[in-house]
Amino acid sequence: MRNYNNLLKEIMDTGSDRNGRNGMTRGVFTRQLRFNMADGFPAVTTKKLAFRSTAAELFWFMSGCSDNRVLQRLGCEIWTPNANADYWKPKAQFEGDLGRVYGVQWRFWRKPDFTTIDQLASVIDRIKKDPNDRRLIVTAWNPGELDEMALPPCHMMFQFFVTDGKLSLHMFQRSCDMFLGVPFNIASYALMLHLVAQMANLEPDELILTLGDAHIYHDHFDAVNEQLAREPFPLPKLWINPEIKSLADIDVSGMSVPDDIYKFVKLENYQHHPPIKAKMSV
């Protein structure tokens, strides 16, 4: 994770200060982070990663769910500020509704005739049947439905690549909260890479993140400096339940308590520094 820490330092040292939608940021434009899964699972070690919440949110995405109450049942409050935001509450269809966010687009993309496309399931099927396909892409950026989302997607699209029995994943993220959000994004897509690789009987290889507007909120400067003063630990290993063979096996509708997540995935030998708290900008 030194490449992540190095990017934090670059932004602090050379980034441009700008006043954005939800506060002052310091940022750079378009950087890339690469992680080889053979080196270990890319969980940040210079502070504690809330891995259970990360996994719960990813399973929620991959299940096509948009109900924040399901996330809360799994002990994950990542989306609660958005669900309760004044700008969104009048649009919500029910208590906890977040609209047509990530997972809905991944699993239920609406066509003009109002039938839907299951992008994620289709891509996994094509990885198995036609691994050389150059269209192994899932997108969450749906311009026609941005106003139906509690938050327009930050991680907008991802593409798989198969070679020599190994699976790699590239994700593009338009807006990158480097201190709070990006460690979650790294871990989330690394976990997705492992899950899809297992479903397709492939070996997880490389995760690549292309970051568009990569920024640090001014309110997070002290927290970032504290993190940069810490020495990273070795990366942990990821355990995945070998019985996971399809998307149906990680459907959140069958999970009722936070520790249900650990029946499916967990980190082993995860050494980390203490958490560093910072406020999320909504």
ABEGO torsion letter per residue (X at the ends): XAAAAAAAAAAAAABBBBBBAAEBBBBBBGBBBBBBAAAEBBBBAABBBBAAAAAAAAAAAAAGBABAAAAAAAGBAAAAAAAABAAAAAABABBGBAEBBAAAAAABBBBAAGBBBBAAAAAAAAAAABAABAABBBBABBAAAAAABABBBABABBBBBBBGGBBBBBBBBABBBAAAAAAAAAAAAAAAAAAAAAAAGBBBBBBBBBBBBBBBBAAAAAAAAAAAABBBBBBBBBBBBAABABAAAABAAABABAAAAAAABBBBGBBBBBBBBBBBBX
